[in-house]
Amino acid sequence: MRVGGDGEPRHRDRSPAPRARSSSAGAAGWWPFRARGAGITAPVGGGRRRIAIAANPYGGAESHRRPAEALAAALARRGLLPHVFWERSERRRALADPDLGRSWRCAVAVGGDGTVADVINEMPPGLPLAVLPAGNENLFARALGSPDDPETLAAAILTGRTRRIDLGRAGRRLFSLMVGIGFDAEVAHRVARRRRGPGSFRPVSRWRYLLPILGALRRLPPGPVEVRADGVRARGAHCLVFNLPSYACALPVAADARPDDGLLDWIVLERPGRLALARYSLAVLRSAHLGRPDVRHGRARHLRIVGGPLVPVQLDGDPAGFTPVEIEVLAAALAVIVP
């Protein structure tokens, strides 16, 4: 392990950490952490037949109405009772019911990573989640092996086999993928501003990120940021915190991140400026970024990130205010239905 001039780890902190139940998980009322190798659990659902399907007909490159309807039909043929929620307000009211976890078999997110993030934040603890990917990136579905075929997913829901994964929490909001502080968060904020108004629910394709990226490059977000991660300190222009390994365009920015280890992987890019961003991007494409001397990274259960005024933050691709931000892992917090 290389050591920087400040005497702190320059590359990944691999010191062993106790794998016991995370204190944050207990405080949030989520499930205790399961030991490595115990990620696949017994079937769930019992005699519960009702399925809550959260559909987003506006996201991604095309309508999600057909896959949601096909899934509902496949579930009905298997003797289950699906209910599709098309409107966000209706979905939020239904998923906010604290008895949902005891009376329904599972919730299903039909859409992209934004829909998954919304459902995770809206559903009560104890309710398993299934995902029918229908977005642009589908990073969550790819990482967990969620099938994109309604019949296959319906069969998996009937079987009820689940895998426990960690979630992260930043402030009052949960995330399953990652947190960005700095440039990528500025892009997310700009995309969100462009979606407001009469066209706020229009599909978001990858091309719609081009102008926000150019705008963020013209006016880089303020910095630097300081990261305090379980006693380790790092300072840089941008910070990324991962629960799952992949980033946009399925880039393996945090290739060693695992969603079932009770830890979050963090990366700090030290150098500011457009030229540095270009060099970091090229290094990511070659999977060489973590070997750079101006990149700090490690693993932690709890992080506090502070910065100058108006340093933007994003969670799972959606804007989430500005620094400072407290981030913690909720170990084994979610049961995901898998084939």
For each residue, the residues with C-beta under 8 A, 3 or more apart:
1: 9 10 11 12 13 14
2: 9 10 11 293
3: 7 8 9 10
4: 7 8 9 10 296
5:
6: 233
7: 3 4
8: 3 4 232 233 234
9: 1 2 3 4 12 13 232 296 298
10: 1 2 3 4 293 296
11: 1 2 290 291 296 297
12: 1 9 256 290 297 298 299
13: 1 9 232 298 299 300
14: 1 299
15:
16:
17: 230 262 263 299 301
18:
19: 33 35 36 261 262
20: 33
21: 25 26 32 33 331
22: 25 26 33 262 301 328 329 330 331
23: 26 27
24: 27 28 169 301 302 328 329 330 331
25: 21 22 28 30 31 32 33 329 330 331 332 333
26: 21 22 23 29 32
27: 23 24
28: 24 25 125 169 330 333
29: 26 125
30: 25 125 167 330 332 333 334
31: 25 34 125 164 332 333 335
32: 21 25 26 331 332
33: 19 20 21 22 25 166 262 331 332
34: 31 38 39 41 164 260 332
35: 19 38
36: 19 39 260 261
37:
38: 34 35 41 164
39: 34 36 163 164 165 260
40: 161 162 163 338
41: 34 38 44 161 162 163 164 335
42:
43: 159 160 161 162
44: 41 105 106 128 160 162 335 337
45: 48 105 106 128 157 160
46:
47:
48: 45 103 104 105
49: 79 80 81 105
50: 80 81 82 83 103 104 105
51: 75 80 81 82 83 104 105 106 107 108 157
52: 83 85 91 94 95 100 104 106 107 108 123
53: 68 71 72 82 83 84 85 107 108 110
54: 85 91 95 107 108 109 110 111 115 118 119 122
55: 64 65 68 84 85 86 110 111 115
56: 59 60 64 110 111 112 114 115 118 134
57: 63 64 65 68 86
58: 201 202 203
59: 56 64 111 112 114 115 134 135 203 204
60: 56 64 111 112 134 135 136 203 204 205
61: 136 203 205
62: 203
63: 57 66
64: 55 56 57 59 60 67 68 110 111 134
65: 55 57 68 69 86
66: 63 69 70
67: 64 70 71 110 132 134 150
68: 53 55 57 64 65 71 72 84 110 132
69: 65 66 72 73 84
70: 66 67 73 74 150
71: 53 67 68 74 75 82 108 110 132 150 153 154
72: 53 68 69 75 76 82 84
73: 69 70 76 77 150
74: 70 71 77 78 150 151 153 154
75: 51 71 72 78 80 81 82 154 157 158
76: 72 73 79 80 81 82
77: 73 74 154
78: 74 75 154 155 158
79: 49 76
80: 49 50 51 75 76 105 154 157 158
81: 49 50 51 75 76
82: 50 51 53 71 72 75 76
83: 50 51 52 53 94
84: 53 55 68 69 72
85: 52 53 54 55 90 91 94
86: 55 57 65 90 91
87: 90 91
88: 91 92 118
89: 92 93
90: 85 86 87 93 94
91: 52 54 85 86 87 88 94 95 119 122
92: 88 89 95 96 122
93: 89 90 96 97
94: 52 83 85 90 91 97 100
95: 52 54 91 92 100 107 119 122 123 124
96: 92 93 122 124
97: 93 94 100 124
98: 101 124
99: 102 103
100: 52 94 95 97 103 104 107 123 124 127
101: 98 104 123 124 125 126 127
102: 99 126
103: 48 50 99 100
104: 48 50 51 52 100 101 107 127
105: 44 45 48 49 50 51 80 128 157 160
106: 44 45 51 52 127 128 129 130 157 160 337
107: 51 52 53 54 95 100 104 119 123 127 128 129 130
108: 51 52 53 54 71 129 130 131 132 153 157
109: 54 115 116 118 119 129 130 131 132
110: 53 54 55 56 64 67 68 71 115 131 132 134
111: 54 55 56 59 60 64 114 115 116 133 134 135
112: 56 59 60 115 116 133 134 135 136 137 138
113: 116 117 135 137 138 139 140 177 316 317
114: 56 59 111 117 118 135 316 317 318
115: 54 55 56 59 109 110 111 112 118 119 135
116: 109 111 112 113 119 120 129 131 140 141 176 316
117: 113 114 120 121 174 175 176 177 315 316 317 318
118: 54 56 88 109 114 115 121 122
119: 54 91 95 107 109 115 116 122 123 129
120: 116 117 123 129 167 174 176 334
121: 117 118 173 174
122: 54 91 92 95 96 118 119
123: 52 95 100 101 107 119 120 127 129
124: 95 96 97 98 100 101 127
125: 28 29 30 31 101 333
126: 101 102
127: 100 101 104 106 107 123 124
128: 44 45 105 106 107 160 162 335 336 337
129: 106 107 108 109 116 119 120 123 334 335 336 337
130: 106 107 108 109 146 153 156 157 336 337
131: 108 109 110 116 140 141 144 146 336
132: 67 68 71 108 109 110 141 146 147 148 150 153
133: 111 112 138 140 141 142 146 148
134: 56 59 60 64 67 110 111 112 138 148
135: 59 60 111 112 113 114 115 138
136: 60 61 112 204 205 206
137: 112 113 248 249 250
138: 112 113 133 134 135 141 142 148
139: 113 142 143 177 244 246 247 250
140: 113 116 131 133 143 144 146 176 177 244
141: 116 131 132 133 138 144 145 146 148
142: 133 138 139 145 146 246 250
143: 139 140 244 245 246 259
144: 131 140 141 163 165 259 336 338
145: 141 142 338 339
146: 130 131 132 133 140 141 142 153 336 338
147: 132 152 153 156 339
148: 132 133 134 138 141
149: 152 153
150: 67 70 71 73 74 132 153 154
151: 74 154 155
152: 147 149 155 156 339
153: 71 74 108 130 132 146 147 149 150 156 157 337 339
154: 71 74 75 77 78 80 150 151 157 158
155: 78 151 152 158 159 339
156: 130 147 152 153 159 161 337 338 339
157: 45 51 75 80 105 106 108 130 153 154 160 337
158: 75 78 80 154 155
159: 43 155 156
160: 43 44 45 105 106 128 157 337
161: 40 41 43 156 337 338 339
162: 40 41 43 44 128 335 336 337 338
163: 39 40 41 144 260 335 336 338
164: 31 34 38 39 41 260 332 334 335 336
165: 39 144 176 243 259 260 332 333 334 336
166: 33 243 259 260 261 262 263 264 329 330 331 332 333 334
167: 30 120 174 175 176 243 329 330 333 334
168: 174 175 176 179 241 243 264 327 328 329 330
169: 24 28 172 173 174 175 327 328 329 330
170: 173 175 179 313 315 320 325 326 327
171: 320 321 325 326
172: 169
173: 121 169 170 315 320
174: 117 120 121 167 168 169 330 333
175: 117 167 168 169 170 178 179 243 315 316
176: 116 117 120 140 165 167 168 243 244 259 316 334
177: 113 117 139 140 242 243 244 246 316 317
178: 175 240 241 242 243 244 247 254 315 316
179: 168 170 175 240 241 313 314 315 320 325 327
180: 183 184 185 188 238 239 240 241 313 314
181: 185 225 238 239 240 241 305 307 311 312 313 314 323 325
182: 185 186 221 223 225 237 238 239 269 311 312
183: 180 186 187 216 220 221 237 238 277
184: 180 187 188 238 240 248 314
185: 180 181 182 188 189 221 311 312 313 314 319 320
186: 182 183 189 190 216 220 221 312
187: 183 184 190 191 209 212 213 216
188: 180 184 185 191 192 312 314 317 318 319
189: 185 186 192 193 312 314 319
190: 186 187 193 194 211 212 215 216
191: 187 188 194 195 204 208 209 212
192: 188 189 195 196 318 319
193: 189 190 196
194: 190 191 208 211 212
195: 191 192 199 200 201 202 204
196: 192 193 200
197: 200
198:
199: 195 202
200: 195 196 197
201: 58 195
202: 58 195 199
203: 58 59 60 61 62
204: 59 60 136 191 195 208
205: 60 61 136 208
206: 136 209 249
207: 210
208: 191 194 204 205 211 212
209: 187 191 206 212 213
210: 207 213 214
211: 190 194 208 214 215
212: 187 190 191 194 208 209 215 216
213: 187 209 210 216 217
214: 210 211 217 218
215: 190 211 212 218 219
216: 183 186 187 190 212 213 219 220 221
217: 213 214 220 274 277
218: 214 215
219: 215 216
220: 183 186 216 217 223 272 273 274
221: 182 183 185 186 216 310 311 312
222: 307 308 309 310 311
223: 182 220 236 237 238 272 307 308 311
224: 235 236 237 272 307 308
225: 181 182 235 236 237 238 239 268 305 306 307 311 323
226: 233 234 235 305 306 307
227: 233 234 235 236 239 266 268 296 303 304 305
228: 231 232 233 303 304 305 306
229: 232 233 234 266 298 300 302 303
230: 17 300 301 302 303
231: 228
232: 8 9 13 228 229 298 300
233: 6 8 226 227 228 229
234: 8 226 227 229 266 268 270 296 298
235: 224 225 226 227 268 270
236: 223 224 225 227 239 268 269 270 271 294 296
237: 182 183 223 224 225 269 270 271 272 273 276
238: 180 181 182 183 184 223 225 268 269
239: 180 181 182 225 227 236 266 267 268 269 305
240: 178 179 180 181 184 247 253 254 266 267 269
241: 168 178 179 180 181 264 265 266 267 303 327
242: 177 178 245 247 253 254 257 264 265 266 267
243: 165 166 167 168 175 176 177 178 257 259 264 265 329
244: 139 140 143 176 177 178 257 259
245: 143 242 252 253 254 255 256 257 258 265
246: 139 142 143 177 250 251 252 253
247: 139 178 240 242 250 251 252 253 254 284
248: 137 184 251 317
249: 137 206
250: 137 139 142 246 247
251: 246 247 248 284 285
252: 245 246 247 255 287
253: 240 242 245 246 247 267 284 289
254: 178 240 242 245 247 257 265 267 297
255: 245 252 287
256: 12 245 265
257: 242 243 244 245 254 264 265
258: 245 261 263
259: 143 144 165 166 176 243 244
260: 34 36 39 163 164 165 166 332
261: 19 36 166 258 299
262: 17 19 22 33 166 301 329 331 332
263: 17 166 258 299 300 301 329
264: 166 168 241 242 243 257 299 300 301 303 327 329
265: 241 242 243 245 254 256 257 297 298 299
266: 227 229 234 239 240 241 242 297 298 299 300 303
267: 239 240 241 242 253 254 289 290 295 296 297
268: 225 227 234 235 236 238 239 295 296 297
269: 182 236 237 238 239 240 276 280 294 295
270: 234 235 236 237 294 295 296
271: 236 237 276 279 280 294
272: 220 223 224 237 276
273: 220 237 276 277
274: 217 220 277 278
275: 278 279
276: 237 269 271 272 273 279 280 294
277: 183 217 273 274 280 281
278: 274 275 281 282
279: 271 275 276 282 283
280: 269 271 276 277 283 284 289 292 295
281: 277 278 284 285
282: 278 279 285 286
283: 279 280 286 288 289 292
284: 247 251 253 280 281 287 289
285: 251 281 282
286: 282 283
287: 252 255 284
288: 283 291 292
289: 253 267 280 283 284 292 295
290: 11 12 267 295 297
291: 11 288 295
292: 280 283 288 289 295
293: 2 10
294: 236 269 270 271 276
295: 267 268 269 270 280 289 290 291 292
296: 4 9 10 11 227 234 236 267 268 270
297: 11 12 254 265 266 267 268 290
298: 9 12 13 229 232 234 265 266
299: 12 13 14 17 261 263 264 265 266
300: 13 229 230 232 263 264 266 303
301: 17 22 24 230 262 263 264 328 329
302: 24 229 230 326 327 328 329
303: 227 228 229 230 241 264 266 300 326 327 328
304: 227 228 324 325 326 327
305: 181 225 226 227 228 239 313 323 324 325 327
306: 225 226 228 323 324
307: 181 222 223 224 225 226 311 322 323 324
308: 222 223 224 311 323
309: 222 322
310: 221 222 322
311: 181 182 185 221 222 223 225 307 308 322 323
312: 181 182 185 186 188 189 221 319 321 322
313: 170 179 180 181 185 305 319 320 321 322 323 325
314: 179 180 181 184 185 188 189 317 318 319 320
315: 117 170 173 175 178 179 318 320
316: 113 114 116 117 175 176 177 178
317: 113 114 117 177 188 248 314
318: 114 117 188 192 314 315
319: 185 188 189 192 312 313 314
320: 170 171 173 179 185 313 314 315 325
321: 171 312 313 325
322: 307 309 310 311 312 313
323: 181 225 305 306 307 308 311 313
324: 304 305 306 307
325: 170 171 179 181 304 305 313 320 321
326: 170 171 302 303 304
327: 168 169 170 179 241 264 302 303 304 305
328: 22 24 168 169 301 302 303
329: 22 24 25 166 167 168 169 243 262 263 264 301 302
330: 22 24 25 28 30 166 167 168 169 174 333
331: 21 22 24 25 32 33 166 262
332: 25 30 31 32 33 34 164 165 166 260 262
333: 25 28 30 31 125 165 166 167 174 330
334: 30 120 129 164 165 166 167 176
335: 31 41 44 128 129 162 163 164
336: 128 129 130 131 144 146 162 163 164 165
337: 44 106 128 129 130 153 156 157 160 161 162
338: 40 144 145 146 156 161 162 163
339: 145 147 152 153 155 156 161
